[in-house]
Amino acid sequence: MRRKIIIILIVALFIVPSISWAQKEGKMMQGSAMTQGNTMMQGNMMMMSDMMMKMSELLSKGDMKPEHQKQCGDMLKQMSQTIRGMAPQHGAMVDEQAKKELQKVSKDLDPLYEYMMSH
């Protein structure tokens, strides 16, 4: 249980600054047309949010096998690296790369999520 809480806190430390930055960017864009890059970044943030909700449900369930915990941890690490890569240099190419990376994590997460929720 303690390990799960630590994982959630680590992920939150990566996501909160990114969400805060994204909200700040959104406020700066008010009154002007949003660019495709900002729309994509918002989509990426929503995708990460959805995956975090699934991971939270898995961790809260409490009966993960060690290999599933490792798999979930690896996905969290990959998401964290994606977030870190998005933050310093926002641009369309960064957003597109982030989207591809997040889609891969989502593809890996969905079967684990379905398996864990059905057992």
PyRosetta script that sets phi, psi and omega in degrees:
from pyrosetta import init, pose_from_sequence

init()
pose = pose_from_sequence("MRRKIIIILIVALFIVPSISWAQKEGKMMQGSAMTQGNTMMQGNMMMMSDMMMKMSELLSKGDMKPEHQKQCGDMLKQMSQTIRGMAPQHGAMVDEQAKKELQKVSKDLDPLYEYMMSH")
pose.set_psi(1, -43.2)
pose.set_omega(1, -179.3)
pose.set_phi(2, -62.6)
pose.set_psi(2, -39.9)
pose.set_omega(2, 179.9)
pose.set_phi(3, -63.0)
pose.set_psi(3, -39.7)
pose.set_omega(3, 179.8)
pose.set_phi(4, -65.0)
pose.set_psi(4, -42.1)
pose.set_omega(4, 179.0)
pose.set_phi(5, -63.8)
pose.set_psi(5, -41.1)
pose.set_omega(5, 179.1)
pose.set_phi(6, -62.6)
pose.set_psi(6, -43.0)
pose.set_omega(6, 179.1)
pose.set_phi(7, -61.7)
pose.set_psi(7, -45.1)
pose.set_omega(7, -179.8)
pose.set_phi(8, -62.6)
pose.set_psi(8, -41.8)
pose.set_omega(8, 179.4)
pose.set_phi(9, -64.8)
pose.set_psi(9, -40.9)
pose.set_omega(9, 178.5)
pose.set_phi(10, -61.5)
pose.set_psi(10, -45.5)
pose.set_omega(10, 179.7)
pose.set_phi(11, -63.4)
pose.set_psi(11, -43.0)
pose.set_omega(11, 179.5)
pose.set_phi(12, -60.1)
pose.set_psi(12, -37.4)
pose.set_omega(12, 178.9)
pose.set_phi(13, -62.6)
pose.set_psi(13, -29.8)
pose.set_omega(13, 177.8)
pose.set_phi(14, -83.1)
pose.set_psi(14, -37.3)
pose.set_omega(14, -173.1)
pose.set_phi(15, -80.8)
pose.set_psi(15, -41.6)
pose.set_omega(15, -175.9)
pose.set_phi(16, -56.3)
pose.set_psi(16, -48.2)
pose.set_omega(16, 178.5)
pose.set_phi(17, -62.3)
pose.set_psi(17, -35.7)
pose.set_omega(17, -180.0)
pose.set_phi(18, -68.2)
pose.set_psi(18, -41.0)
pose.set_omega(18, 178.1)
pose.set_phi(19, -66.1)
pose.set_psi(19, -43.0)
pose.set_omega(19, 178.2)
pose.set_phi(20, -59.4)
pose.set_psi(20, -44.2)
pose.set_omega(20, 178.6)
pose.set_phi(21, -63.1)
pose.set_psi(21, -42.7)
pose.set_omega(21, -179.7)
pose.set_phi(22, -64.0)
pose.set_psi(22, -39.3)
pose.set_omega(22, 178.5)
pose.set_phi(23, -66.3)
pose.set_psi(23, -40.3)
pose.set_omega(23, 178.4)
pose.set_phi(24, -62.2)
pose.set_psi(24, -43.2)
pose.set_omega(24, 178.0)
pose.set_phi(25, -61.8)
pose.set_psi(25, -40.7)
pose.set_omega(25, 179.7)
pose.set_phi(26, -63.8)
pose.set_psi(26, -40.7)
pose.set_omega(26, 178.0)
pose.set_phi(27, -65.1)
pose.set_psi(27, -37.5)
pose.set_omega(27, 179.4)
pose.set_phi(28, -67.1)
pose.set_psi(28, -25.1)
pose.set_omega(28, -176.9)
pose.set_phi(29, -87.9)
pose.set_psi(29, -7.2)
pose.set_omega(29, -178.1)
pose.set_phi(30, -59.5)
pose.set_psi(30, 139.4)
pose.set_omega(30, 179.5)
pose.set_phi(31, 89.3)
pose.set_psi(31, -9.8)
pose.set_omega(31, 177.4)
pose.set_phi(32, -127.4)
pose.set_psi(32, 160.9)
pose.set_omega(32, -179.0)
pose.set_phi(33, -68.3)
pose.set_psi(33, 136.9)
pose.set_omega(33, 177.9)
pose.set_phi(34, -76.6)
pose.set_psi(34, 140.8)
pose.set_omega(34, 178.9)
pose.set_phi(35, -81.1)
pose.set_psi(35, 163.7)
pose.set_omega(35, 178.7)
pose.set_phi(36, -60.4)
pose.set_psi(36, -36.8)
pose.set_omega(36, 179.7)
pose.set_phi(37, -62.1)
pose.set_psi(37, -41.8)
pose.set_omega(37, 179.5)
pose.set_phi(38, -68.6)
pose.set_psi(38, -36.5)
pose.set_omega(38, 176.2)
pose.set_phi(39, -63.4)
pose.set_psi(39, -42.0)
pose.set_omega(39, 179.4)
pose.set_phi(40, -66.2)
pose.set_psi(40, -40.3)
pose.set_omega(40, 179.4)
pose.set_phi(41, -62.4)
pose.set_psi(41, -41.2)
pose.set_omega(41, 178.0)
pose.set_phi(42, -63.2)
pose.set_psi(42, -39.9)
pose.set_omega(42, 176.3)
pose.set_phi(43, -61.6)
pose.set_psi(43, -42.0)
pose.set_omega(43, 178.1)
pose.set_phi(44, -63.5)
pose.set_psi(44, -40.3)
pose.set_omega(44, 179.3)
pose.set_phi(45, -65.0)
pose.set_psi(45, -38.6)
pose.set_omega(45, 177.7)
pose.set_phi(46, -65.7)
pose.set_psi(46, -40.6)
pose.set_omega(46, 179.1)
pose.set_phi(47, -62.3)
pose.set_psi(47, -43.2)
pose.set_omega(47, 178.9)
pose.set_phi(48, -64.3)
pose.set_psi(48, -41.1)
pose.set_omega(48, 179.3)
pose.set_phi(49, -60.8)
pose.set_psi(49, -44.6)
pose.set_omega(49, 178.8)
pose.set_phi(50, -61.9)
pose.set_psi(50, -43.0)
pose.set_omega(50, 180.0)
pose.set_phi(51, -66.7)
pose.set_psi(51, -37.4)
pose.set_omega(51, 178.7)
pose.set_phi(52, -64.4)
pose.set_psi(52, -37.1)
pose.set_omega(52, 177.2)
pose.set_phi(53, -62.8)
pose.set_psi(53, -43.6)
pose.set_omega(53, 179.0)
pose.set_phi(54, -63.2)
pose.set_psi(54, -44.7)
pose.set_omega(54, -179.5)
pose.set_phi(55, -64.0)
pose.set_psi(55, -38.3)
pose.set_omega(55, 178.1)
pose.set_phi(56, -61.8)
pose.set_psi(56, -42.7)
pose.set_omega(56, 177.5)
pose.set_phi(57, -62.1)
pose.set_psi(57, -42.7)
pose.set_omega(57, 179.5)
pose.set_phi(58, -61.7)
pose.set_psi(58, -46.4)
pose.set_omega(58, -178.3)
pose.set_phi(59, -67.6)
pose.set_psi(59, -35.1)
pose.set_omega(59, -180.0)
pose.set_phi(60, -70.4)
pose.set_psi(60, -27.5)
pose.set_omega(60, -179.7)
pose.set_phi(61, -61.4)
pose.set_psi(61, -35.1)
pose.set_omega(61, 170.3)
pose.set_phi(62, 83.3)
pose.set_psi(62, -0.3)
pose.set_omega(62, -177.8)
pose.set_phi(63, -123.2)
pose.set_psi(63, 47.3)
pose.set_omega(63, 179.9)
pose.set_phi(64, -83.5)
pose.set_psi(64, 138.9)
pose.set_omega(64, 173.8)
pose.set_phi(65, -72.8)
pose.set_psi(65, 156.2)
pose.set_omega(65, -179.7)
pose.set_phi(66, -55.1)
pose.set_psi(66, -38.2)
pose.set_omega(66, -179.6)
pose.set_phi(67, -68.7)
pose.set_psi(67, -31.0)
pose.set_omega(67, 176.8)
pose.set_phi(68, -73.1)
pose.set_psi(68, -37.1)
pose.set_omega(68, 176.0)
pose.set_phi(69, -61.9)
pose.set_psi(69, -42.8)
pose.set_omega(69, 178.6)
pose.set_phi(70, -63.5)
pose.set_psi(70, -44.0)
pose.set_omega(70, 179.8)
pose.set_phi(71, -61.0)
pose.set_psi(71, -44.2)
pose.set_omega(71, 178.5)
pose.set_phi(72, -64.3)
pose.set_psi(72, -42.3)
pose.set_omega(72, 177.6)
pose.set_phi(73, -62.1)
pose.set_psi(73, -41.0)
pose.set_omega(73, 177.9)
pose.set_phi(74, -63.4)
pose.set_psi(74, -39.2)
pose.set_omega(74, 178.5)
pose.set_phi(75, -66.7)
pose.set_psi(75, -40.5)
pose.set_omega(75, 177.4)
pose.set_phi(76, -62.3)
pose.set_psi(76, -40.6)
pose.set_omega(76, 178.7)
pose.set_phi(77, -62.8)
pose.set_psi(77, -44.3)
pose.set_omega(77, 180.0)
pose.set_phi(78, -63.6)
pose.set_psi(78, -40.9)
pose.set_omega(78, 177.4)
pose.set_phi(79, -63.7)
pose.set_psi(79, -41.2)
pose.set_omega(79, 179.3)
pose.set_phi(80, -61.1)
pose.set_psi(80, -42.2)
pose.set_omega(80, 178.6)
pose.set_phi(81, -65.3)
pose.set_psi(81, -37.2)
pose.set_omega(81, 177.7)
pose.set_phi(82, -64.4)
pose.set_psi(82, -44.9)
pose.set_omega(82, 179.0)
pose.set_phi(83, -61.7)
pose.set_psi(83, -45.3)
pose.set_omega(83, -179.9)
pose.set_phi(84, -60.6)
pose.set_psi(84, -39.0)
pose.set_omega(84, 178.8)
pose.set_phi(85, -68.9)
pose.set_psi(85, -28.3)
pose.set_omega(85, -179.5)
pose.set_phi(86, -76.0)
pose.set_psi(86, -34.6)
pose.set_omega(86, -169.6)
pose.set_phi(87, -63.0)
pose.set_psi(87, -52.3)
pose.set_omega(87, -170.3)
pose.set_phi(88, -71.5)
pose.set_psi(88, -33.2)
pose.set_omega(88, -174.0)
pose.set_phi(89, -134.6)
pose.set_psi(89, 86.1)
pose.set_omega(89, -177.5)
pose.set_phi(90, -76.3)
pose.set_psi(90, 132.0)
pose.set_omega(90, 177.9)
pose.set_phi(91, -172.4)
pose.set_psi(91, 168.2)
pose.set_omega(91, -176.2)
pose.set_phi(92, -60.1)
pose.set_psi(92, -40.7)
pose.set_omega(92, -179.4)
pose.set_phi(93, -66.2)
pose.set_psi(93, -39.6)
pose.set_omega(93, 178.0)
pose.set_phi(94, -63.8)
pose.set_psi(94, -43.5)
pose.set_omega(94, 179.7)
pose.set_phi(95, -62.8)
pose.set_psi(95, -42.1)
pose.set_omega(95, -179.4)
pose.set_phi(96, -65.0)
pose.set_psi(96, -43.3)
pose.set_omega(96, 177.8)
pose.set_phi(97, -63.7)
pose.set_psi(97, -43.2)
pose.set_omega(97, 179.0)
pose.set_phi(98, -61.3)
pose.set_psi(98, -41.5)
pose.set_omega(98, 179.6)
pose.set_phi(99, -60.3)
pose.set_psi(99, -43.7)
pose.set_omega(99, 179.3)
pose.set_phi(100, -62.8)
pose.set_psi(100, -43.4)
pose.set_omega(100, -179.6)
pose.set_phi(101, -65.5)
pose.set_psi(101, -40.9)
pose.set_omega(101, -179.5)
pose.set_phi(102, -69.1)
pose.set_psi(102, -35.5)
pose.set_omega(102, 176.8)
pose.set_phi(103, -63.9)
pose.set_psi(103, -36.6)
pose.set_omega(103, 177.5)
pose.set_phi(104, -65.7)
pose.set_psi(104, -44.4)
pose.set_omega(104, 178.7)
pose.set_phi(105, -62.1)
pose.set_psi(105, -43.4)
pose.set_omega(105, 179.8)
pose.set_phi(106, -61.3)
pose.set_psi(106, -40.4)
pose.set_omega(106, 178.5)
pose.set_phi(107, -63.0)
pose.set_psi(107, -36.0)
pose.set_omega(107, 178.2)
pose.set_phi(108, -75.8)
pose.set_psi(108, -34.2)
pose.set_omega(108, -176.0)
pose.set_phi(109, -74.0)
pose.set_psi(109, -40.0)
pose.set_omega(109, -173.8)
pose.set_phi(110, -55.3)
pose.set_psi(110, -48.0)
pose.set_omega(110, 178.9)
pose.set_phi(111, -63.7)
pose.set_psi(111, -38.8)
pose.set_omega(111, 177.7)
pose.set_phi(112, -63.1)
pose.set_psi(112, -45.1)
pose.set_omega(112, -180.0)
pose.set_phi(113, -60.1)
pose.set_psi(113, -49.0)
pose.set_omega(113, -179.3)
pose.set_phi(114, -61.3)
pose.set_psi(114, -43.2)
pose.set_omega(114, 179.7)
pose.set_phi(115, -61.8)
pose.set_psi(115, -49.5)
pose.set_omega(115, -175.6)
pose.set_phi(116, -67.3)
pose.set_psi(116, -37.0)
pose.set_omega(116, -177.9)
pose.set_phi(117, -75.1)
pose.set_psi(117, -21.9)
pose.set_omega(117, 179.5)
pose.set_phi(118, -87.5)
pose.set_psi(118, -10.3)
pose.set_omega(118, -178.7)
pose.set_phi(119, -110.3)
pose.dump_pdb("model.pdb")
